[in-house]
Amino acid sequence: MQPQENTGHPRRWVILGVLVVSLLVVVLDNTVLNVALKTLADPEHGLGASQGELEWSINSYTLVFAGLLFTAGVLGDRYGRKRFLAIGLALFGLASALSAYAQDPAQLIWARALMGLGGAAIMPVTLSIISNVFDPRERGRAIAIWSGSVGLAIAIGPILGGILLEHFWWGSVFLINVPVVIGGLVAVALLVPESRDPRPGKIDIVGVLLSVVGLVALSYGIIDGGEHGFGRPVVWVAIAGGLAVLAAFVAYERRIEFPSLDVRLFKVPRFAAPVALIGLVFFAALGVFFFSAFYLQLVRGYSPLETGLMLLPFAVAQLVFAPRSAAMVKRYGGKAVSVVGLVLTAIGMGGFVFLGVNTPIWVVLVLFFVQGVGMANIMPPAMESIMSSLPREKAGVGSAVSNTVRQVAGALGVAVLGSVLAGVYRGEVSSAVGTLPDPAREAVEESISGAYGVAQGLGPAGGAVIDAANNAFVTAMHWTAAIGTVVAALGVPMVLRWMPGKADGHQVSPEEAAAPAGRASEQPELTPAS
């Protein structure tokens, strides 16, 4: 029997390298910024940004990125993925240069929003192009490498940021993107083939607008609530309004002839279950990364560069295990690999419940490594299940939905778990600082960073404030880690019930997800699972 011909692009592995570099720039930039916040707040060496301005320098990117991610994926499928990748890289490079030379916090915030627009154009089309240039038998391995690059960027971002800040001015953390983007544009022009949906139908303008408005409103409510608390009416108006608009989007997409997103796909377990799984994992994981940075830099006293180095075990785990997860899925099935990955992720997160002020640092390194191994074995089988449930030319739908869920869930995780952290911290530290003057007491109760600032002005008496703040923060971290662990563990029964197993080659059938009205005869044959 003749072996089946490989239908992938002849330069597919080189193309994958270009796509991974493009993705690395986008993901790495957000993690690099975290270590530069202290410098940006310095009026002499930075921009003198206030705490609120620093938060919005991050959130302006997240709002635009999450709000436009789905739309960019759909438009890339319609008008050309290569074209959108090039446009996204150009916007990202331009915005990086503008961020590097921003003269005040407002300019930085707007430049970061433009970076979010470029990132939204880049991320979904990278996965779409992978599905287009790779044979289904190799797609799982390619997706695993793509997924591993995300974890690598998360880990090396703080390290790179710390190195740059030790040798150059704060703008270098943005300016470093520019030469990478220029090289990427050249490589995209020479190597990446153009692809699009061969039967795009009509443009769903109303659906696109509803998706943008709904996601931006929901993201704004989540992020603003995390910053200022969920007790204000504007937060719930934004969240409720966003959910209402998204509900209208779903209802509208179900009844039109040419939808941007066929929402009936969510009736298919191998599409819906991994999308939900990604949301749960990133809700928990980004919340843990959020408080671990404060734990390492303030409670344990490590510098930004040293803190970044603490994440190396996570990066090593991603590099070693993510590329091998496709082989594990082939041998043991996506269900088994996902369950093992979830259990390891929950163990890594749950270990933070037992950390103290003086826990040996090697314990933290082991926890990061275990979490990295776990997440390396969750994303590849989840993404392969999503992408194999769609025809190749509809890959942008799966890419955009999964990445939108990941961004929104991550923002919600930071907001909700950050709110829990702040609430428990205030409750624990209040009794220990009740004798301080009101301004100092309010600063201590606001955050552990404020406590360290107050302690510096108290002389010898500041040691007691630092001890109280550290103990309160560690207690709050325990509660936050426990909640994150429970959220991650919720994915186990879902995977056992709905994710495909080793022998399950099931695909979307007409009975499960009927083609949109008027297009049933045009529905292309679905590519098989790897």
N, C-alpha and C positions, 0 to 999 in steps of 0.2 A: 504494500500500500504506500503510495507516494505521500511524503509529509506535506501538510497543508502549507501553502505559500504564505509568507509573511506579508501582510498588507500595509505595514508601517512605512513611513517616509525613510528614504535611504540615509538622511542625515539626522534622524530622530534623536540620537543621543547627544549630538552637538547642540541641536535645538533645545533639548532639555536643559543643557548647561546654561544657555542664554536665558531661559525662562526662570531658572533657579536664581541666577544673579539678579534678575529684575525683581523677583519676589523678595530676595534678601534685602534689597535696598529699602523697600517699603516697610517690612516688618522691623528691620534693624533700627530704622530711624526713630520709631516710637520708644524703643527701649534705651537708645542712646540719650534721648532728651531727659530721662528721669535723673541721670547723674549730673545734669547741668543745671538743675533748678536752683540749687543753692548759689551758684555763680551768677545766674541771671538776676537773682534778687539783690545782689551786691551793687550799690549805686556807683562804685568806683570801677570795678572790673566787669560789671554786667550792665543791665538795663535798669536796675533799681525797681524791678517788678514787685508788686504786692502779691500777697498769697492768692488773692482772687485772680489776678492777672496770670500768675503761673498756672493755676488750674485751667484757665481758659486757653492757655497756649497748648495744653494737651487736649482739652475737650473740643476746641474748634476743629481740630483734625478728626477726632472720633465722630462728631456729629455729621460732618460732610461725608466722611468715609462710609459710615454705616447707612446713612440715608440714601446714598447714590450707588451703593454696591450692586444691588439687584438690577437697577436700571442700566448701569454700565455693562453688566453681563449680557443682558437682553439686547442692547443696542450693538454690542460687539458681535453677537451672533447674526444680527441683521445686516450690518454695514461693513463687516470685516474685522476679524480678531487681530490680525497683524496691524491694521490701521489704528485700532484703538490702543493696542500695546504701545505703538510709537507715540501716539498723542499723549497717552498717560505718562510715559517716560519723559517727554519734553516738558509737560506741565510740572512734573515732580522735580525735575532738574532746575527749572526756572524758579519755582517756589522755594527750593532749597537755597539758592543764591540770594533770593530776597530775604529769607529768614536769617541767613548768616550776617547780612548787613543791615538788619532792622535797626532803626534809630531809637525806637521806643517800644514799649510792650504792645501797644495797639497794632503797630506795623507787624510785629511778630505773630500776633493772633491771626490777622488776616492772611499773612503768608502761610501759616500753618493750615488754614482752611483751604487754600489753594493746593497745598500738598495733599490734603485729603481727597480733593477732586482727582488729582493725578493718580493717587493710590487706588481709588475706587475703579479707575479705568484699567489699571494694571492687573490687580489680583485675580479677578474672575476669568479674564481671557487667558491667563497663563495655564490654568487647569483645562480650559476649553481646548487650547491648542494641543496640550498633551493628549487629550482624548482623540483629537483629530489625526495626529501624526503617528500614534502608536497602535500597533496591532493589539486587539483585545488580550492576547496571551501575554503581552509584555506590559500592558497598561498598569497592572497592579504594582509591578516593581517601580515603574516610573512615578506613579502617584506616591509610593512610599518614599522615594528620594525627595520629591516635592514637599511632602509632609515633614520629613526630617529637616529640611532647610528652614522651615518655620521655627521649629524648636531651637535650631542652631542660632538663628538670628536673635531670638529672645534671650539666649544665654550670652552671646558675644557682644551684644549691644552695650551693656554696662561696662564691660572690659574696655572696649574700644573708646567709649566716652570718657572713661577715667584716664586712659593714656593720652588722649587728645587734650583734655583739660589740664593735665600736668605739664604739657609742653607748648600749647598754643592758646589763643584766645577763645572765648566761648563759641564764636561763630564757626569754628572749625568743625564742630559736631554736625553742622548742616552742610558746610561747604564741601566736605569730603564726598557727598553724594554726586556732585557735579561731574567730575571726571568719570565716575562709574556709569552715570546716565549717558554721557556722550559715547563711551565705548559700547554701551548697550544698544543705543540707537543705530550705530554702525552695524553691529552684529545682527540686529533684527532686520535691517534693510537687506543684508547679504544672505542670511541663512533661513529666516523663518518664512514659510509659505503662507500665502493668504488663504483664509477659509471663512466660510459663512454658511448660514442656513440656505440651502438651495431653493426652498419654497417659503420665503419669509411671510407671505401674506400681507395683510394691512398692518399699519403701525397702530398699536394700542395706546394712543395718546392719553386717554382718560385713565387707563390702568397705570401707565407710567407715572402720571401726576399723583394719583392716589397713593401709589407705593412710596413715592418720595416724601409727600407730605406726612403720611402716616408714620414712616420710619423716623423721619427727622423729629416729629413731635414726640414720639415715644422715647427716642434716644435723649432728647432734651430733658424730658421729665425725669428719666432715670438718672442722668448725670447731675442735673441741678439738684435733685433730691439728695443725692449722695454728698454734694457740696454743702448745702445749707439746711438739710433736714427735710423730712417728708411731712412735716406738720403744716406746711403752707399751701393754701388753695391752688396757687399757680402750678405747683408740681402735679397735683392730681388732675387738674384741668388738662395739662399737657399729656399726661399718661392716658387718661380716659379718652381724650380727643384723638390721640394717636391710635389707640386700640379701636375706636369707633371707625376711623378712616380706614384702617386695615381691614376691619370687618366688611366695610363697604367695598373695598378692593376685592376681597374674596368673593362676595356676592356678585359683583360685576363681572369678574373673570369667569364665573361659572356659567354665565348666560350669553356671553358674546361669542361670535363665530371665530374670531382670530385672537385668542387671549395671549398676553405676554407669558403668563404662567397658567398651565392647565392644573388647577388646584385639585382635580380628581386624582392626580398622581399621589396625593397624600393618603389615598385609600390603599396604596400599595405598601405593605410592611417594609420591604427592603429599601424603599425610598424614605418613608416617614421615620422609621425607627432610628437609622443612623443620623438623620438630621437632628432629631431630638437628643440623641446621645451626645453629639458634638456640643449642643447647647448646654447640657448638664455639666459636661467635663470642663468647658471653658468658663462657665459660671464659677465653679469651685476653684479652678486652677488660677485664674487671674486674681481672684480674691486672696488666695494664699500668697501669690507673688507680691501683691500689694502690701500686706502686713509684714512679710518676711524682710522687705527692704528696710522698713523702720526698725525691725528687731536687730538686724545686723549692723546698721549704721549708728543707731542711737543707743540701744540697750547694750550691744556688745562693743561699740566704739570703733568699728572698722571704717576705713575710708571708702569713697565710691569705687575706686579701682579694686580695693581688696574685696568689697562686696560683690563686684562683678566677677572676680575670680572664684568666689564661693559658688557661682552658678555653673562653673566648668563641669562638674559631675553630671549636671542635667544635660549639657551640650554633648558630652561624651556618650551618654546613654542614647540620645537622639541619633547621633552619627553612627553608632554601632548597631542599634537594634531596629531603627526605622527602615533602612534598606533591606533588612532580613525578614521583616514582618510579612512581606508578600509571599515568601516561601513558606512561612509558618501558616498563613491562611490556606495555601494550596495543600499543605500536608494535613492540617488539623481542622480547617474550616474557619470562616470568619466569626462564627458565634463563639467558639472556644477561645480564639485569640483575643477577641474583644473582652470577654469575661476576665481572662487573666490580666489583661491590661487595666481594666477597671479596678480589680482587686489590688493590684500593685499601686495604682494611682491613689486609691483610698488609703492604703497603708502609708505611702509617702506623706500625704496630707495629714492623716491622723496622728503621725508622729509628732507634729507640732504641739499637740495637746500636752505632751509630756516634757516639753522643753522648759528650762528655767533660765534665770539670769546668768548662771555660771555653768550651764551644761557644756561638756566638751564639744568643741566646734566640729570634730569629726562626725559627731552624730548628725549635725545639720547637713554635712556633705553627703552622708549616706542617704538621708531622707530625700535630698534633691536627686540623687542618682536613681533611687527606687521610683520616684515620681516620673523621672525622665524615661525610664524603661517602660513604665506603664503607659504613658501617653504616646510613646513610639509605637505601641501595639494597639492603640485605639484608632488613631486617625487614618492610617492606611486601609484597614478593612472597612471602616465606615465610609470613606470616600470612594473606595472601589465599589461598594454596594450601591451607593448613590449614582455613580457615573454609569455603572453597568445596567441600571434600571432605565436608562434613557438612550435614545438613538444618538449616534455620534454627533450629528449636526445640531442636536439640542443640548449639547454638553454645557453650554453657558447657563442653562436653567439650573442644573444641579450645582454647578460651581457657585453661581450667585446666591442661591438659597442657602447653601451650607456656609458660605463665608459671611453672609448677612446674619445668620443665626449665631455664628461664632462671635461676631463683633458686638451684637446687641446683648448676647448672654454675658460676654466678658464685661461690658459696661455695667450691666445689671449686677453682676457678681461683685465688682469693685464698689458700686453704690450701696448695695444691701449689706454685704459683709463689712464694708467700711463703716456703715452706720452702726452696725452691731459693735464693732471694735470701739468706735468713739463713745457709744452709750455706756458700755460696760466700763471702759476706762474712766469716764467721768464719775460714775457711781462708786468706783473703787478708790479713786484718788481724792475725792471731795473731803472725806473725813480726816485725811492726813494733812490737809493744807487749809483747814478752816480758820486758823489763826493768822494767816497772811493778810495783808491789805487787799481790798477788793480788786484793784487792777491786776495785782500779781496773782491772786487766787484764780481770777477768771482766765488768765493766760495759761496757768498750769492745767486747769480743767479743760481748756479747749483742745489741747493736744500735747503729746509727749515732747514735741519740738518746742512748744511754748514753755514747758516745764524746764527744759535745759536752758533756755534763754533767761528765765527768771533766776535759776540757780546761779548763773554766772554773776549776777549782781548782788547776791546775798553773802558772798564770801564763804567762810567756813560753814555757815548755816545752810549753804546750798546743798551740801551732801545729803541731808535728810530729805530734801525735796526730790533730788535725783533718785534716791532709793525708793521713795514712795511712788514716783512716776514709773520707774522700771517695773516694780512689782505689780502696779495696776495695769500696765500695758501687757505684761506677760499673762496675767489673768484674762484680760480681754482677748488676747491672742488665742488662748485655749478655747474659749467659747466660739470664736470665729472659725478656728480650724475644725472644731467638732461639727459645726453646721456645714462647712464646705465638704467634709468627709461624708456626711449623710447624703448630701446632694449628689456627690459622685457615685455613691453606692446605690442610689436609686436607679442607676442605669443597668445594674446587673439583672434584675428581673425583667426589665424591658428587653434586653438583649436576648435572654433565654427564651422569651416568648415570641419575639418577632424577627430577630436577625437571622439570615440564612445560615445553615450549617454547612458541613463539608460537602455533602452530596446534593445540596439544594442549588440547582442551576436555574431556579425559577426566574421568570422575567415578567414584565408588565404585559398583561393580556388585555384584549378588548373588553372582556367582562370586568376587569379590575379598574381600568382607566380608559374609558371609551374615548375615542378621538373626538375633538371638538366638532360640533355640528358642521356639516359641509366639507369636512376634511378627512373623513374616515377612509376614503379610498386612497388618500394621499399619504396616510401614515406610513413612514418607512419601517422596514424591518429592523428590529432591535438587535444591537450587537450582543453577543453572549458574554456571560461573566468570565473573568479570567480564572 
